[in-house]
């Protein structure tokens, strides 16, 4: 995704990667903590695949990060329709699950900056 951002004209020094998350939710929470430590970061753009982008942006917003989507890379022609549907259906299940977890954490005060 870093390469994609550079191809879109973002200067490399303006790109801050979050590489500690092990899944989407942990990446969102790690990014939230990173932003608390880096007030110099102005804009956050989510860069991921097309099927995953809506969930990423939604979770970032729910976590209090004003994120915008980057244009996703083109889908490889070698990707089968079955594979594409698998990922779409996975996102369909994961999006409400992760959203509920973040909303619950915010409502209970458990969304910490640790």
Gaussian input, Z-matrix of N, CA and C with variables (Angstrom, degrees):
# hf/3-21g

backbone

0 1
 N
 C     1     B1
 C     2     B2     1     A1
 N     3     B3     2     A2     1     D1
 C     4     B4     3     A3     2     D2
 C     5     B5     4     A4     3     D3
 N     6     B6     5     A5     4     D4
 C     7     B7     6     A6     5     D5
 C     8     B8     7     A7     6     D6
 N     9     B9     8     A8     7     D7
 C    10    B10     9     A9     8     D8
 C    11    B11    10    A10     9     D9
 N    12    B12    11    A11    10    D10
 C    13    B13    12    A12    11    D11
 C    14    B14    13    A13    12    D12
 N    15    B15    14    A14    13    D13
 C    16    B16    15    A15    14    D14
 C    17    B17    16    A16    15    D15
 N    18    B18    17    A17    16    D16
 C    19    B19    18    A18    17    D17
 C    20    B20    19    A19    18    D18
 N    21    B21    20    A20    19    D19
 C    22    B22    21    A21    20    D20
 C    23    B23    22    A22    21    D21
 N    24    B24    23    A23    22    D22
 C    25    B25    24    A24    23    D23
 C    26    B26    25    A25    24    D24
 N    27    B27    26    A26    25    D25
 C    28    B28    27    A27    26    D26
 C    29    B29    28    A28    27    D27
 N    30    B30    29    A29    28    D28
 C    31    B31    30    A30    29    D29
 C    32    B32    31    A31    30    D30
 N    33    B33    32    A32    31    D31
 C    34    B34    33    A33    32    D32
 C    35    B35    34    A34    33    D33
 N    36    B36    35    A35    34    D34
 C    37    B37    36    A36    35    D35
 C    38    B38    37    A37    36    D36
 N    39    B39    38    A38    37    D37
 C    40    B40    39    A39    38    D38
 C    41    B41    40    A40    39    D39
 N    42    B42    41    A41    40    D40
 C    43    B43    42    A42    41    D41
 C    44    B44    43    A43    42    D42
 N    45    B45    44    A44    43    D43
 C    46    B46    45    A45    44    D44
 C    47    B47    46    A46    45    D45
 N    48    B48    47    A47    46    D46
 C    49    B49    48    A48    47    D47
 C    50    B50    49    A49    48    D48
 N    51    B51    50    A50    49    D49
 C    52    B52    51    A51    50    D50
 C    53    B53    52    A52    51    D51
 N    54    B54    53    A53    52    D52
 C    55    B55    54    A54    53    D53
 C    56    B56    55    A55    54    D54
 N    57    B57    56    A56    55    D55
 C    58    B58    57    A57    56    D56
 C    59    B59    58    A58    57    D57
 N    60    B60    59    A59    58    D58
 C    61    B61    60    A60    59    D59
 C    62    B62    61    A61    60    D60
 N    63    B63    62    A62    61    D61
 C    64    B64    63    A63    62    D62
 C    65    B65    64    A64    63    D63
 N    66    B66    65    A65    64    D64
 C    67    B67    66    A66    65    D65
 C    68    B68    67    A67    66    D66
 N    69    B69    68    A68    67    D67
 C    70    B70    69    A69    68    D68
 C    71    B71    70    A70    69    D69
 N    72    B72    71    A71    70    D70
 C    73    B73    72    A72    71    D71
 C    74    B74    73    A73    72    D72
 N    75    B75    74    A74    73    D73
 C    76    B76    75    A75    74    D74
 C    77    B77    76    A76    75    D75
 N    78    B78    77    A77    76    D76
 C    79    B79    78    A78    77    D77
 C    80    B80    79    A79    78    D78
 N    81    B81    80    A80    79    D79
 C    82    B82    81    A81    80    D80
 C    83    B83    82    A82    81    D81
 N    84    B84    83    A83    82    D82
 C    85    B85    84    A84    83    D83
 C    86    B86    85    A85    84    D84
 N    87    B87    86    A86    85    D85
 C    88    B88    87    A87    86    D86
 C    89    B89    88    A88    87    D87
 N    90    B90    89    A89    88    D88
 C    91    B91    90    A90    89    D89
 C    92    B92    91    A91    90    D90
 N    93    B93    92    A92    91    D91
 C    94    B94    93    A93    92    D92
 C    95    B95    94    A94    93    D93
 N    96    B96    95    A95    94    D94
 C    97    B97    96    A96    95    D95
 C    98    B98    97    A97    96    D96
 N    99    B99    98    A98    97    D97
 C   100   B100    99    A99    98    D98
 C   101   B101   100   A100    99    D99
 N   102   B102   101   A101   100   D100
 C   103   B103   102   A102   101   D101
 C   104   B104   103   A103   102   D102
 N   105   B105   104   A104   103   D103
 C   106   B106   105   A105   104   D104
 C   107   B107   106   A106   105   D105
 N   108   B108   107   A107   106   D106
 C   109   B109   108   A108   107   D107
 C   110   B110   109   A109   108   D108
 N   111   B111   110   A110   109   D109
 C   112   B112   111   A111   110   D110
 C   113   B113   112   A112   111   D111
 N   114   B114   113   A113   112   D112
 C   115   B115   114   A114   113   D113
 C   116   B116   115   A115   114   D114
 N   117   B117   116   A116   115   D115
 C   118   B118   117   A117   116   D116
 C   119   B119   118   A118   117   D117
 N   120   B120   119   A119   118   D118
 C   121   B121   120   A120   119   D119
 C   122   B122   121   A121   120   D120
 N   123   B123   122   A122   121   D121
 C   124   B124   123   A123   122   D122
 C   125   B125   124   A124   123   D123
 N   126   B126   125   A125   124   D124
 C   127   B127   126   A126   125   D125
 C   128   B128   127   A127   126   D126
 N   129   B129   128   A128   127   D127
 C   130   B130   129   A129   128   D128
 C   131   B131   130   A130   129   D129
 N   132   B132   131   A131   130   D130
 C   133   B133   132   A132   131   D131
 C   134   B134   133   A133   132   D132
 N   135   B135   134   A134   133   D133
 C   136   B136   135   A135   134   D134
 C   137   B137   136   A136   135   D135
 N   138   B138   137   A137   136   D136
 C   139   B139   138   A138   137   D137
 C   140   B140   139   A139   138   D138
 N   141   B141   140   A140   139   D139
 C   142   B142   141   A141   140   D140
 C   143   B143   142   A142   141   D141
 N   144   B144   143   A143   142   D142
 C   145   B145   144   A144   143   D143
 C   146   B146   145   A145   144   D144
 N   147   B147   146   A146   145   D145
 C   148   B148   147   A147   146   D146
 C   149   B149   148   A148   147   D147
 N   150   B150   149   A149   148   D148
 C   151   B151   150   A150   149   D149
 C   152   B152   151   A151   150   D150
 N   153   B153   152   A152   151   D151
 C   154   B154   153   A153   152   D152
 C   155   B155   154   A154   153   D153
 N   156   B156   155   A155   154   D154
 C   157   B157   156   A156   155   D155
 C   158   B158   157   A157   156   D156
 N   159   B159   158   A158   157   D157
 C   160   B160   159   A159   158   D158
 C   161   B161   160   A160   159   D159
 N   162   B162   161   A161   160   D160
 C   163   B163   162   A162   161   D161
 C   164   B164   163   A163   162   D162
 N   165   B165   164   A164   163   D163
 C   166   B166   165   A165   164   D164
 C   167   B167   166   A166   165   D165
 N   168   B168   167   A167   166   D166
 C   169   B169   168   A168   167   D167
 C   170   B170   169   A169   168   D168
 N   171   B171   170   A170   169   D169
 C   172   B172   171   A171   170   D170
 C   173   B173   172   A172   171   D171
 N   174   B174   173   A173   172   D172
 C   175   B175   174   A174   173   D173
 C   176   B176   175   A175   174   D174
 N   177   B177   176   A176   175   D175
 C   178   B178   177   A177   176   D176
 C   179   B179   178   A178   177   D177
 N   180   B180   179   A179   178   D178
 C   181   B181   180   A180   179   D179
 C   182   B182   181   A181   180   D180
 N   183   B183   182   A182   181   D181
 C   184   B184   183   A183   182   D182
 C   185   B185   184   A184   183   D183
 N   186   B186   185   A185   184   D184
 C   187   B187   186   A186   185   D185
 C   188   B188   187   A187   186   D186
 N   189   B189   188   A188   187   D187
 C   190   B190   189   A189   188   D188
 C   191   B191   190   A190   189   D189
 N   192   B192   191   A191   190   D190
 C   193   B193   192   A192   191   D191
 C   194   B194   193   A193   192   D192
 N   195   B195   194   A194   193   D193
 C   196   B196   195   A195   194   D194
 C   197   B197   196   A196   195   D195
 N   198   B198   197   A197   196   D196
 C   199   B199   198   A198   197   D197
 C   200   B200   199   A199   198   D198
 N   201   B201   200   A200   199   D199
 C   202   B202   201   A201   200   D200
 C   203   B203   202   A202   201   D201
 N   204   B204   203   A203   202   D202
 C   205   B205   204   A204   203   D203
 C   206   B206   205   A205   204   D204
 N   207   B207   206   A206   205   D205
 C   208   B208   207   A207   206   D206
 C   209   B209   208   A208   207   D207
 N   210   B210   209   A209   208   D208
 C   211   B211   210   A210   209   D209
 C   212   B212   211   A211   210   D210
 N   213   B213   212   A212   211   D211
 C   214   B214   213   A213   212   D212
 C   215   B215   214   A214   213   D213
 N   216   B216   215   A215   214   D214
 C   217   B217   216   A216   215   D215
 C   218   B218   217   A217   216   D216
 N   219   B219   218   A218   217   D217
 C   220   B220   219   A219   218   D218
 C   221   B221   220   A220   219   D219
 N   222   B222   221   A221   220   D220
 C   223   B223   222   A222   221   D221
 C   224   B224   223   A223   222   D222
 N   225   B225   224   A224   223   D223
 C   226   B226   225   A225   224   D224
 C   227   B227   226   A226   225   D225
 N   228   B228   227   A227   226   D226
 C   229   B229   228   A228   227   D227
 C   230   B230   229   A229   228   D228
 N   231   B231   230   A230   229   D229
 C   232   B232   231   A231   230   D230
 C   233   B233   232   A232   231   D231
 N   234   B234   233   A233   232   D232
 C   235   B235   234   A234   233   D233
 C   236   B236   235   A235   234   D234
 N   237   B237   236   A236   235   D235
 C   238   B238   237   A237   236   D236
 C   239   B239   238   A238   237   D237
 N   240   B240   239   A239   238   D238
 C   241   B241   240   A240   239   D239
 C   242   B242   241   A241   240   D240
 N   243   B243   242   A242   241   D241
 C   244   B244   243   A243   242   D242
 C   245   B245   244   A244   243   D243
 N   246   B246   245   A245   244   D244
 C   247   B247   246   A246   245   D245
 C   248   B248   247   A247   246   D246
 N   249   B249   248   A248   247   D247
 C   250   B250   249   A249   248   D248
 C   251   B251   250   A250   249   D249
 N   252   B252   251   A251   250   D250
 C   253   B253   252   A252   251   D251
 C   254   B254   253   A253   252   D252
 N   255   B255   254   A254   253   D253
 C   256   B256   255   A255   254   D254
 C   257   B257   256   A256   255   D255
 N   258   B258   257   A257   256   D256
 C   259   B259   258   A258   257   D257
 C   260   B260   259   A259   258   D258
 N   261   B261   260   A260   259   D259
 C   262   B262   261   A261   260   D260
 C   263   B263   262   A262   261   D261
 N   264   B264   263   A263   262   D262
 C   265   B265   264   A264   263   D263
 C   266   B266   265   A265   264   D264
 N   267   B267   266   A266   265   D265
 C   268   B268   267   A267   266   D266
 C   269   B269   268   A268   267   D267
 N   270   B270   269   A269   268   D268
 C   271   B271   270   A270   269   D269
 C   272   B272   271   A271   270   D270
 N   273   B273   272   A272   271   D271
 C   274   B274   273   A273   272   D272
 C   275   B275   274   A274   273   D273
 N   276   B276   275   A275   274   D274
 C   277   B277   276   A276   275   D275
 C   278   B278   277   A277   276   D276
 N   279   B279   278   A278   277   D277
 C   280   B280   279   A279   278   D278
 C   281   B281   280   A280   279   D279
 N   282   B282   281   A281   280   D280
 C   283   B283   282   A282   281   D281
 C   284   B284   283   A283   282   D282
 N   285   B285   284   A284   283   D283
 C   286   B286   285   A285   284   D284
 C   287   B287   286   A286   285   D285
 N   288   B288   287   A287   286   D286
 C   289   B289   288   A288   287   D287
 C   290   B290   289   A289   288   D288
 N   291   B291   290   A290   289   D289
 C   292   B292   291   A291   290   D290
 C   293   B293   292   A292   291   D291
 N   294   B294   293   A293   292   D292
 C   295   B295   294   A294   293   D293
 C   296   B296   295   A295   294   D294
 N   297   B297   296   A296   295   D295
 C   298   B298   297   A297   296   D296
 C   299   B299   298   A298   297   D297
 N   300   B300   299   A299   298   D298
 C   301   B301   300   A300   299   D299
 C   302   B302   301   A301   300   D300
 N   303   B303   302   A302   301   D301
 C   304   B304   303   A303   302   D302
 C   305   B305   304   A304   303   D303
 N   306   B306   305   A305   304   D304
 C   307   B307   306   A306   305   D305
 C   308   B308   307   A307   306   D306
 N   309   B309   308   A308   307   D307
 C   310   B310   309   A309   308   D308
 C   311   B311   310   A310   309   D309
 N   312   B312   311   A311   310   D310
 C   313   B313   312   A312   311   D311
 C   314   B314   313   A313   312   D312
 N   315   B315   314   A314   313   D313
 C   316   B316   315   A315   314   D314
 C   317   B317   316   A316   315   D315
 N   318   B318   317   A317   316   D316
 C   319   B319   318   A318   317   D317
 C   320   B320   319   A319   318   D318
 N   321   B321   320   A320   319   D319
 C   322   B322   321   A321   320   D320
 C   323   B323   322   A322   321   D321
 N   324   B324   323   A323   322   D322
 C   325   B325   324   A324   323   D323
 C   326   B326   325   A325   324   D324
 N   327   B327   326   A326   325   D325
 C   328   B328   327   A327   326   D326
 C   329   B329   328   A328   327   D327
 N   330   B330   329   A329   328   D328
 C   331   B331   330   A330   329   D329
 C   332   B332   331   A331   330   D330
 N   333   B333   332   A332   331   D331
 C   334   B334   333   A333   332   D332
 C   335   B335   334   A334   333   D333
 N   336   B336   335   A335   334   D334
 C   337   B337   336   A336   335   D335
 C   338   B338   337   A337   336   D336
 N   339   B339   338   A338   337   D337
 C   340   B340   339   A339   338   D338
 C   341   B341   340   A340   339   D339

   B1=1.4521
   B2=1.5297
   B3=1.3209
   B4=1.4587
   B5=1.5283
   B6=1.3344
   B7=1.4718
   B8=1.5245
   B9=1.3320
   B10=1.4578
   B11=1.5247
   B12=1.3212
   B13=1.4641
   B14=1.5288
   B15=1.3227
   B16=1.4645
   B17=1.5210
   B18=1.3462
   B19=1.4600
   B20=1.5240
   B21=1.3258
   B22=1.4632
   B23=1.5281
   B24=1.3456
   B25=1.4493
   B26=1.5126
   B27=1.3188
   B28=1.4624
   B29=1.5252
   B30=1.3359
   B31=1.4673
   B32=1.5389
   B33=1.3199
   B34=1.4675
   B35=1.5211
   B36=1.3352
   B37=1.4681
   B38=1.5292
   B39=1.3169
   B40=1.4657
   B41=1.5276
   B42=1.3125
   B43=1.4589
   B44=1.5269
   B45=1.3158
   B46=1.4661
   B47=1.5246
   B48=1.3148
   B49=1.4536
   B50=1.5245
   B51=1.3212
   B52=1.4588
   B53=1.5170
   B54=1.3203
   B55=1.4604
   B56=1.5273
   B57=1.3334
   B58=1.4633
   B59=1.5218
   B60=1.3123
   B61=1.4609
   B62=1.5171
   B63=1.3250
   B64=1.4619
   B65=1.5208
   B66=1.3173
   B67=1.4621
   B68=1.5219
   B69=1.3071
   B70=1.4648
   B71=1.5237
   B72=1.3082
   B73=1.4631
   B74=1.5230
   B75=1.3185
   B76=1.4694
   B77=1.5302
   B78=1.3179
   B79=1.4679
   B80=1.5240
   B81=1.3231
   B82=1.4702
   B83=1.5275
   B84=1.3212
   B85=1.4610
   B86=1.5232
   B87=1.3297
   B88=1.4656
   B89=1.5257
   B90=1.3211
   B91=1.4629
   B92=1.5216
   B93=1.3147
   B94=1.4668
   B95=1.5325
   B96=1.3331
   B97=1.4680
   B98=1.5268
   B99=1.3307
   B100=1.4603
   B101=1.5206
   B102=1.3204
   B103=1.4641
   B104=1.5278
   B105=1.3051
   B106=1.4719
   B107=1.5284
   B108=1.3390
   B109=1.4681
   B110=1.5195
   B111=1.3330
   B112=1.4572
   B113=1.5328
   B114=1.3279
   B115=1.4669
   B116=1.5283
   B117=1.3437
   B118=1.4629
   B119=1.5237
   B120=1.3234
   B121=1.4668
   B122=1.5199
   B123=1.3210
   B124=1.4531
   B125=1.5105
   B126=1.3033
   B127=1.4578
   B128=1.5199
   B129=1.3107
   B130=1.4586
   B131=1.5197
   B132=1.3017
   B133=1.4604
   B134=1.5200
   B135=1.2966
   B136=1.4592
   B137=1.5205
   B138=1.3214
   B139=1.4587
   B140=1.5198
   B141=1.3138
   B142=1.4566
   B143=1.5228
   B144=1.2981
   B145=1.4601
   B146=1.5292
   B147=1.3012
   B148=1.4659
   B149=1.5291
   B150=1.3244
   B151=1.4662
   B152=1.5226
   B153=1.3113
   B154=1.4696
   B155=1.5350
   B156=1.3058
   B157=1.4588
   B158=1.5266
   B159=1.3333
   B160=1.4708
   B161=1.5329
   B162=1.3344
   B163=1.4671
   B164=1.5172
   B165=1.3101
   B166=1.4678
   B167=1.5232
   B168=1.3099
   B169=1.4693
   B170=1.5371
   B171=1.3205
   B172=1.4651
   B173=1.5221
   B174=1.3210
   B175=1.4641
   B176=1.5194
   B177=1.3224
   B178=1.4645
   B179=1.5223
   B180=1.3191
   B181=1.4640
   B182=1.5253
   B183=1.3259
   B184=1.4659
   B185=1.5249
   B186=1.3291
   B187=1.4621
   B188=1.5252
   B189=1.3261
   B190=1.4552
   B191=1.5139
   B192=1.3248
   B193=1.4636
   B194=1.5152
   B195=1.3097
   B196=1.4634
   B197=1.5232
   B198=1.2941
   B199=1.4568
   B200=1.5237
   B201=1.3097
   B202=1.4611
   B203=1.5225
   B204=1.3268
   B205=1.4652
   B206=1.5222
   B207=1.3274
   B208=1.4646
   B209=1.5165
   B210=1.3112
   B211=1.4650
   B212=1.5327
   B213=1.3218
   B214=1.4618
   B215=1.5195
   B216=1.3303
   B217=1.4649
   B218=1.5277
   B219=1.2929
   B220=1.4640
   B221=1.5238
   B222=1.3164
   B223=1.4631
   B224=1.5218
   B225=1.2932
   B226=1.4600
   B227=1.5242
   B228=1.3170
   B229=1.4697
   B230=1.5230
   B231=1.3156
   B232=1.4601
   B233=1.5327
   B234=1.3387
   B235=1.4608
   B236=1.5238
   B237=1.3096
   B238=1.4677
   B239=1.5229
   B240=1.3246
   B241=1.4649
   B242=1.5262
   B243=1.3280
   B244=1.4718
   B245=1.5252
   B246=1.3094
   B247=1.4714
   B248=1.5212
   B249=1.3169
   B250=1.4686
   B251=1.5212
   B252=1.3171
   B253=1.4695
   B254=1.5224
   B255=1.3170
   B256=1.4676
   B257=1.5184
   B258=1.3393
   B259=1.4585
   B260=1.5196
   B261=1.3125
   B262=1.4706
   B263=1.5222
   B264=1.3233
   B265=1.4672
   B266=1.5290
   B267=1.3042
   B268=1.4653
   B269=1.5351
   B270=1.3214
   B271=1.4665
   B272=1.5303
   B273=1.3135
   B274=1.4589
   B275=1.5270
   B276=1.3014
   B277=1.4599
   B278=1.5273
   B279=1.3142
   B280=1.4623
   B281=1.5209
   B282=1.3150
   B283=1.4678
   B284=1.5199
   B285=1.3293
   B286=1.4636
   B287=1.5254
   B288=1.3254
   B289=1.4660
   B290=1.5296
   B291=1.3362
   B292=1.4577
   B293=1.5227
   B294=1.3241
   B295=1.4682
   B296=1.5251
   B297=1.3136
   B298=1.4644
   B299=1.5262
   B300=1.3236
   B301=1.4654
   B302=1.5287
   B303=1.3230
   B304=1.4686
   B305=1.5294
   B306=1.3092
   B307=1.4694
   B308=1.5253
   B309=1.3193
   B310=1.4626
   B311=1.5226
   B312=1.3285
   B313=1.4678
   B314=1.5237
   B315=1.3033
   B316=1.4794
   B317=1.5176
   B318=1.3427
   B319=1.4616
   B320=1.5238
   B321=1.3156
   B322=1.4670
   B323=1.5340
   B324=1.3185
   B325=1.4596
   B326=1.5168
   B327=1.3182
   B328=1.4806
   B329=1.5177
   B330=1.3050
   B331=1.4621
   B332=1.5149
   B333=1.3284
   B334=1.4586
   B335=1.5130
   B336=1.3090
   B337=1.4703
   B338=1.5199
   B339=1.3042
   B340=1.4799
   B341=1.4991
   A1=110.79
   A2=115.69
   A3=118.50
   A4=109.92
   A5=115.38
   A6=120.50
   A7=110.75
   A8=116.80
   A9=121.19
   A10=110.92
   A11=116.85
   A12=119.95
   A13=111.32
   A14=116.37
   A15=119.92
   A16=110.18
   A17=116.96
   A18=120.52
   A19=111.91
   A20=117.05
   A21=121.66
   A22=112.61
   A23=116.53
   A24=120.26
   A25=115.98
   A26=118.32
   A27=120.25
   A28=108.33
   A29=117.70
   A30=119.63
   A31=110.25
   A32=118.61
   A33=121.19
   A34=113.75
   A35=116.91
   A36=119.21
   A37=112.95
   A38=117.24
   A39=121.34
   A40=112.94
   A41=117.00
   A42=121.26
   A43=109.06
   A44=115.68
   A45=121.84
   A46=106.51
   A47=115.35
   A48=119.89
   A49=110.53
   A50=115.81
   A51=121.58
   A52=105.39
   A53=116.26
   A54=120.11
   A55=113.58
   A56=117.72
   A57=119.56
   A58=113.03
   A59=117.74
   A60=120.41
   A61=111.87
   A62=115.23
   A63=120.20
   A64=112.01
   A65=117.07
   A66=122.71
   A67=107.22
   A68=116.89
   A69=120.13
   A70=111.41
   A71=117.71
   A72=120.83
   A73=111.14
   A74=118.33
   A75=119.20
   A76=110.88
   A77=117.96
   A78=120.40
   A79=111.45
   A80=116.74
   A81=121.25
   A82=110.00
   A83=117.10
   A84=120.62
   A85=111.33
   A86=117.34
   A87=120.98
   A88=110.77
   A89=116.66
   A90=120.00
   A91=110.96
   A92=116.26
   A93=120.12
   A94=110.43
   A95=116.36
   A96=120.44
   A97=110.88
   A98=117.19
   A99=121.81
   A100=111.36
   A101=116.27
   A102=120.09
   A103=112.00
   A104=117.29
   A105=120.16
   A106=110.43
   A107=115.56
   A108=120.85
   A109=112.89
   A110=116.90
   A111=122.14
   A112=110.85
   A113=117.68
   A114=119.32
   A115=113.37
   A116=117.52
   A117=120.86
   A118=112.24
   A119=117.00
   A120=120.16
   A121=108.32
   A122=115.64
   A123=119.81
   A124=114.38
   A125=116.93
   A126=120.78
   A127=110.29
   A128=115.16
   A129=121.09
   A130=107.51
   A131=114.91
   A132=121.03
   A133=108.11
   A134=115.94
   A135=120.58
   A136=108.43
   A137=116.07
   A138=121.33
   A139=108.23
   A140=115.39
   A141=121.27
   A142=108.57
   A143=116.20
   A144=120.27
   A145=110.84
   A146=116.24
   A147=121.69
   A148=112.70
   A149=117.07
   A150=118.90
   A151=111.71
   A152=117.82
   A153=122.87
   A154=113.30
   A155=116.63
   A156=121.83
   A157=114.28
   A158=120.40
   A159=118.76
   A160=113.28
   A161=117.01
   A162=119.26
   A163=110.79
   A164=117.89
   A165=120.81
   A166=111.55
   A167=116.44
   A168=119.88
   A169=110.51
   A170=117.16
   A171=120.56
   A172=111.10
   A173=117.38
   A174=120.19
   A175=111.83
   A176=117.24
   A177=119.68
   A178=110.86
   A179=116.87
   A180=120.14
   A181=111.28
   A182=116.57
   A183=119.84
   A184=111.95
   A185=116.60
   A186=121.36
   A187=111.87
   A188=117.15
   A189=120.35
   A190=114.65
   A191=117.70
   A192=122.43
   A193=108.07
   A194=116.84
   A195=121.39
   A196=109.00
   A197=115.74
   A198=121.60
   A199=111.06
   A200=113.19
   A201=120.63
   A202=107.50
   A203=117.06
   A204=118.79
   A205=112.38
   A206=115.78
   A207=121.92
   A208=107.29
   A209=117.81
   A210=117.96
   A211=109.18
   A212=117.55
   A213=119.13
   A214=112.08
   A215=116.06
   A216=118.74
   A217=110.19
   A218=116.14
   A219=120.73
   A220=110.00
   A221=115.10
   A222=120.86
   A223=108.38
   A224=115.84
   A225=120.93
   A226=110.27
   A227=115.09
   A228=119.48
   A229=112.04
   A230=117.05
   A231=120.10
   A232=112.53
   A233=116.97
   A234=120.59
   A235=109.49
   A236=116.41
   A237=120.68
   A238=111.01
   A239=116.00
   A240=120.88
   A241=110.67
   A242=116.92
   A243=120.60
   A244=110.41
   A245=115.89
   A246=119.94
   A247=110.77
   A248=116.86
   A249=120.34
   A250=111.15
   A251=117.12
   A252=120.27
   A253=111.62
   A254=116.59
   A255=119.66
   A256=110.24
   A257=117.53
   A258=121.24
   A259=111.54
   A260=118.01
   A261=120.28
   A262=111.10
   A263=116.65
   A264=120.46
   A265=111.53
   A266=115.83
   A267=119.55
   A268=110.61
   A269=116.24
   A270=120.10
   A271=111.32
   A272=115.84
   A273=120.66
   A274=111.03
   A275=117.57
   A276=121.62
   A277=111.63
   A278=117.49
   A279=121.40
   A280=113.44
   A281=117.71
   A282=120.27
   A283=112.67
   A284=120.52
   A285=118.38
   A286=113.09
   A287=117.08
   A288=120.56
   A289=110.43
   A290=117.39
   A291=121.38
   A292=111.65
   A293=117.32
   A294=120.68
   A295=110.32
   A296=117.32
   A297=120.93
   A298=110.36
   A299=117.31
   A300=120.22
   A301=111.84
   A302=117.02
   A303=119.65
   A304=110.78
   A305=117.97
   A306=120.57
   A307=110.13
   A308=117.58
   A309=121.31
   A310=110.73
   A311=116.73
   A312=120.47
   A313=111.27
   A314=117.49
   A315=120.54
   A316=111.26
   A317=116.47
   A318=120.36
   A319=112.53
   A320=117.00
   A321=120.59
   A322=112.34
   A323=116.86
   A324=120.47
   A325=113.42
   A326=117.20
   A327=120.54
   A328=112.76
   A329=118.08
   A330=120.49
   A331=106.63
   A332=114.72
   A333=119.90
   A334=111.11
   A335=114.39
   A336=121.87
   A337=110.55
   A338=117.43
   A339=120.94
   A340=110.15
   D1=-31.72
   D2=176.20
   D3=-58.46
   D4=-44.92
   D5=179.07
   D6=-59.37
   D7=-42.31
   D8=179.36
   D9=-61.41
   D10=-43.81
   D11=179.05
   D12=-62.37
   D13=-41.84
   D14=178.68
   D15=-63.85
   D16=-42.20
   D17=177.36
   D18=-61.35
   D19=-29.67
   D20=178.98
   D21=-83.58
   D22=0.32
   D23=174.34
   D24=101.81
   D25=6.61
   D26=177.94
   D27=-79.59
   D28=126.69
   D29=178.95
   D30=-62.51
   D31=136.06
   D32=-178.09
   D33=-53.35
   D34=-35.46
   D35=-178.99
   D36=-70.76
   D37=-13.20
   D38=177.49
   D39=-91.51
   D40=-1.68
   D41=-177.46
   D42=-99.06
   D43=123.51
   D44=175.55
   D45=-116.23
   D46=119.29
   D47=-178.25
   D48=-94.17
   D49=142.79
   D50=171.28
   D51=-108.60
   D52=111.98
   D53=-173.22
   D54=-118.94
   D55=13.78
   D56=-177.09
   D57=-97.76
   D58=-19.29
   D59=-177.59
   D60=-66.57
   D61=143.36
   D62=179.62
   D63=-102.53
   D64=-11.28
   D65=175.23
   D66=-154.62
   D67=179.32
   D68=-174.73
   D69=-61.39
   D70=-47.26
   D71=-177.43
   D72=-63.36
   D73=-45.48
   D74=179.88
   D75=-67.25
   D76=-31.42
   D77=176.33
   D78=-66.81
   D79=-41.30
   D80=177.56
   D81=-61.58
   D82=-46.01
   D83=-179.16
   D84=-67.15
   D85=-37.79
   D86=177.13
   D87=-65.92
   D88=-40.62
   D89=177.99
   D90=-64.34
   D91=-39.73
   D92=178.01
   D93=-59.26
   D94=-44.44
   D95=177.28
   D96=-64.37
   D97=-42.56
   D98=178.80
   D99=-58.19
   D100=-42.92
   D101=-178.81
   D102=-66.72
   D103=-30.62
   D104=176.73
   D105=-65.79
   D106=-31.09
   D107=-179.97
   D108=-86.77
   D109=-15.45
   D110=-176.48
   D111=-125.59
   D112=72.64
   D113=-179.38
   D114=-65.93
   D115=-9.46
   D116=178.86
   D117=-76.55
   D118=-12.61
   D119=-179.53
   D120=-79.22
   D121=120.83
   D122=-176.21
   D123=-89.42
   D124=-58.33
   D125=-175.19
   D126=-111.86
   D127=145.32
   D128=175.46
   D129=-118.29
   D130=125.00
   D131=177.04
   D132=-119.27
   D133=126.08
   D134=176.90
   D135=-82.03
   D136=126.55
   D137=179.47
   D138=-122.40
   D139=111.58
   D140=179.43
   D141=-159.41
   D142=-172.48
   D143=-179.03
   D144=-71.17
   D145=160.16
   D146=-175.74
   D147=-59.89
   D148=-41.29
   D149=-178.08
   D150=-69.11
   D151=-28.06
   D152=-174.20
   D153=-92.68
   D154=-18.75
   D155=-173.33
   D156=-59.37
   D157=-45.72
   D158=-179.81
   D159=-58.60
   D160=-41.24
   D161=179.48
   D162=-66.26
   D163=-42.15
   D164=179.68
   D165=-59.55
   D166=-49.39
   D167=-177.80
   D168=-65.21
   D169=-42.57
   D170=178.19
   D171=-59.44
   D172=-48.43
   D173=-178.51
   D174=-64.82
   D175=-37.65
   D176=176.37
   D177=-62.21
   D178=-44.75
   D179=178.61
   D180=-62.67
   D181=-43.15
   D182=179.34
   D183=-64.16
   D184=-27.92
   D185=178.09
   D186=-84.59
   D187=-0.58
   D188=177.90
   D189=92.90
   D190=12.92
   D191=179.27
   D192=-102.98
   D193=120.59
   D194=179.45
   D195=-79.84
   D196=89.13
   D197=-175.88
   D198=-105.26
   D199=153.14
   D200=175.08
   D201=-123.89
   D202=152.33
   D203=178.36
   D204=-81.76
   D205=142.71
   D206=169.32
   D207=-87.55
   D208=151.12
   D209=173.53
   D210=-59.32
   D211=128.24
   D212=-178.10
   D213=-74.74
   D214=157.29
   D215=176.55
   D216=-68.67
   D217=158.13
   D218=178.36
   D219=-66.32
   D220=146.37
   D221=177.65
   D222=-73.89
   D223=134.14
   D224=178.74
   D225=-63.44
   D226=137.91
   D227=178.68
   D228=-65.44
   D229=-19.28
   D230=-179.96
   D231=-80.42
   D232=-10.21
   D233=178.66
   D234=-74.42
   D235=126.08
   D236=-177.43
   D237=-78.76
   D238=158.93
   D239=176.12
   D240=-59.85
   D241=-39.72
   D242=179.60
   D243=-61.21
   D244=-41.31
   D245=179.13
   D246=-65.24
   D247=-42.60
   D248=178.82
   D249=-61.94
   D250=-42.52
   D251=179.54
   D252=-67.45
   D253=-35.43
   D254=176.33
   D255=-57.09
   D256=-48.19
   D257=-178.24
   D258=-68.81
   D259=-37.91
   D260=177.18
   D261=-62.18
   D262=-45.04
   D263=-179.97
   D264=-66.99
   D265=-35.48
   D266=176.35
   D267=-62.50
   D268=-43.81
   D269=178.04
   D270=-64.18
   D271=-36.72
   D272=179.18
   D273=-59.19
   D274=-38.45
   D275=178.53
   D276=-80.19
   D277=-40.45
   D278=-173.73
   D279=-73.72
   D280=-32.47
   D281=-175.42
   D282=-60.43
   D283=-54.91
   D284=179.50
   D285=-65.16
   D286=-34.09
   D287=179.52
   D288=-61.13
   D289=-52.84
   D290=179.79
   D291=-65.30
   D292=-38.13
   D293=-179.94
   D294=-62.90
   D295=-42.91
   D296=178.42
   D297=-62.29
   D298=-41.57
   D299=179.03
   D300=-61.20
   D301=-43.28
   D302=-179.70
   D303=-69.12
   D304=-44.86
   D305=179.27
   D306=-60.90
   D307=-44.22
   D308=178.30
   D309=-60.40
   D310=-44.14
   D311=179.11
   D312=-62.31
   D313=-39.29
   D314=178.16
   D315=-67.45
   D316=-44.07
   D317=-178.08
   D318=-66.22
   D319=-31.81
   D320=-178.11
   D321=-95.02
   D322=0.35
   D323=179.68
   D324=75.90
   D325=15.98
   D326=-178.03
   D327=-92.14
   D328=-0.84
   D329=177.02
   D330=-83.78
   D331=89.07
   D332=-173.27
   D333=-94.75
   D334=171.56
   D335=177.75
   D336=-102.12
   D337=19.17
   D338=179.53
   D339=-71.25

